[in-house]
Amino acid sequence: MKVLVFGSLNIDYVYSVEHFVQPGETISSTARQIFCGGKGLNQAIAFAKYGHDTWQAGAVGVGDSQMLLEMLQQAGVHTDFIAQKEGASGHTIIQCTPQGENNIILFGGANQTISKEDVDKVLGNFEKGDYLILQNEINQVPYIMEKAHNKGMYIVLNPSPMDDKIFKMPLKYVDYLILNEIEATAILQAKNLKNEAELTSEQLLDMLIRKFPDSKIVLTLGGEGAMYGDRKKRCSQGIISVKVVDTTAAGDTFTGYFMGEIINGKMPEEALKTAAAAAALAVSRKGAGTSIPAYAEVEKMKQEKHK
Ligand code: RIB
């Protein structure tokens, strides 16, 4: 069984700022750091660090991608299916405050140049029972989902960042849907419902299960933890409190470690615990790919905090 993360690779330019820049305002940053990121790259690293045999597919620019490929290789991710394209790799501009909050401007670059031929070539190497992990930072996601479904691959979707492209995806094929409350509200188009502001996380989860009855749902709740639900089962898990340095890639780390456990046959309760420990370690460190913990660190954190 193989794990294929078909997703973005970005160079993250992280600016430390006292507060997020306001409309019309110019502020100086106190530092700039450059990290490897992209939801695809981060999740691929999390799966590999968990211990799964992991491939990343996607696209990078020929001239500026060396650090991205090296970082994946160092983490043990296979990079043979990452296409090299003319032009720039994807990049982001991230503001990070002393409280560890961030906001992100995304430039798609090579992530948006994937062709159907690229997809066919990659998926030719995978088969029934393999896992496909997707986010919403590359083009061709609907085509990738159709092809992977026809092959009998399991499909995991983290619909992030959320935008209208999500509604062009064949969501009925998704086996695991991992999303936060804002993404959940958008995917349910709950803004059209009367009492949007009053929806509790339990109600959101109920609505997601009703809308996607064949999917298993993980609803992440930021500081409140996360919930799992399917037609037969519900469970939830709080966060492990740590000093927050940078929340970038915490969600990606959570996804990789949660699914890492599920693929290994663990119950959702256990998978949520492991993912909470992994995410706590990720938020206590700066950067995206670099903040993703090793399996042994996650186990240690779990033993100490989930006694
Ligand atoms: O999820 C975090 C990631 O989102 C960052 O690494 C950035 O590249 C954006 O894609």
Boltz pocket constraint, residues with backbone or C-beta under 6 A from the ligand:
constraints:
  - pocket:
      binder: B
      contacts: [[A, 8], [A, 10], [A, 11], [A, 12], [A, 36], [A, 37], [A, 38], [A, 39], [A, 42], [A, 92], [A, 104], [A, 106], [A, 137], [A, 248], [A, 249], [A, 250], [A, 251], [A, 252], [A, 288], [A, 289]]
      max_distance: 6.0
